[in-house]
């Protein structure tokens, strides 16, 4: 069988496509919100309940999804969840009120919870440590590409057939990707189109916790007792509200606060997510750049990328200081760039700190923390925005991220080598 050069990059491209349809499914709601709220007679507070239904289900399912992926494998696990989120997305077209919409969005949240843990697990399997932040940056770009594509696609379907058609089209795209995933994805040890040279390069460059096939898997409790877990879970709790605010509220902000019509929203609402794409990729390359030029460890370089992203969040905090809607969009673009830069760094820290049989579980548990934070903030947002406006809430998001950066620097520690003194638990040195 003919080998494919650079097979690992084809695999991360496949994961990226999955994240694109994943985020298309979740962002379809926010773009359609002004139209749906009018047709379904929803208030802003009821819309926040719909968003929260997705967030709560997503948060609670994240550790379960991670556990399933670690237990049955990346290929089968990711495929099952992808098919489920595609069908749940399409089913939202049946909603006739906010309660029905909340139900279908809750189902979507349950299924989409595997997206990020699956992506982190796949890149952990396919990339050596020195390239992993770059790979995570490229797969994470799928989240912002999906959000970027949603405004023009959804607005076009609304103008040419109604909001229901948008959910059906995105669901169909998800089913198509699921078929492609099941046909193409394999672990590097089993991929026949992978050359022996590239396979050796991948496996030789991975940390011991990813090489050892017999390494025991830590339980949820053992993972949650580790210092490194809380060094990512607390920052996720603090930083995730920003991204969920961008995903769920930017089109509504542009319509109500900046008085843009639906065509203007289609023209401009995707720009913060284009900036987020740049953050994904640049953040991935910043880590090895810091490692090389500042002479710091790879683990420390991840922390520095996190700091860069958190400092850039000061940009959207200033959105209330500008009168021009275009200046406001520019600052929101800085926010999109900032969040995806710091988000990729957090995923890289997670993949460095946990073994291959627990990385998806750890990512899922930290994701649950992040989406619990996002849920609480969304409830606050839905109530507070009608009383104090958007601007103070954007300031609060920036403060949260700066605190998150401080926690990562103070708490996160590089994983000790196997065999180092550690508690006698299933995962060596997990409590370093």
Number of C-alpha atoms within 10 A of each C-alpha: 6 8 12 13 12 11 18 21 16 14 23 22 16 20 27 24 21 29 27 26 31 30 23 30 30 26 25 25 26 23 30 24 21 19 17 21 16 10 12 14 13 18 13 17 17 16 23 21 20 22 26 25 24 25 28 20 23 28 26 20 22 32 25 19 29 29 26 20 26 21 15 11 17 24 18 16 19 30 21 14 22 29 20 20 28 28 21 25 30 22 19 25 18 13 16 13 14 19 16 15 24 22 17 24 29 22 22 29 28 26 27 30 29 32 24 27 28 31 25 25 24 28 26 27 22 24 26 20 22 15 19 25 32 25 32 31 28 26 29 30 26 26 28 31 23 27 31 27 22 30 26 18 17 27 22 16 17 19 11 11 10 17 24 19 17 27 27 21 17 24 26 17 17 28 19 14 21 21 13 15 21 14 10 12 19 19 14 23 14 10 14 14 13 20 17 13 8 16 18 14 13 20 19 14 15 21 22 15 22 22 15 14 10 8 17 16 21 20 16 14 8 15 23 17 13 14 16 24 23 20 24 28 26 18 26 27 23 25 28 24 25 26 20 21 17 22 24 21 21 21 27 20 18 20 16 12 13 16 13 17 14 20 14 13 21 22 13 18 29 25 22 24 28 21 23 31 27 20 29 33 23 19 31 28 19 21 28 22 15 18 18 13 8 10 12 16 14 22 19 19 22 28 21 23 25 30 22 18 27 27 17 22 28 21 20 25 23 17 22 16 11 11 10 11 15 12 13 20 21 19 23 27 22 24 31 31 27 33 29 31 30 33 26 31 31 26 26 27 27 23 26 25 27 28 26 25 24 27 28 34 30 30 30 30 28 29 27 26 25 25 28 24 24 27 27 15 23 25 15 13 22 20 15 16 16 11 9 11 15 18 15 15 20 22 18 14 23 26 18 20 30 21 15 25 26 16 16 24 15 10 13 21 18 17 21 15 14 16 8 11 12 14 12 10 15 13 22 24 21 26 22 18
